[in-house]
């Protein structure tokens, strides 16, 4: 994926577009991605973060990744984080 901008754009904008394009090309190629960590008491609004992943360090049963289905934060096995 590449970001394209007008050839008339300032040099800083060209460099920015090149940097973003480079990051997009390398993301998802086997590099680890750090998930934001939120304790259960401070989980962000699941409706605002649909399709996003977080880390819940104090989930019942131990630390787990969780994803938002647009309503709740769910464990990978689709049970709600309690």
Secondary structure by P-SEA (a helix, b strand, c coil): ccccccccccaaaaaaaaaaaaaaaaccccbbbbcccccccccccccccccbbbbbccccccbbbbbbcccccccccccccc
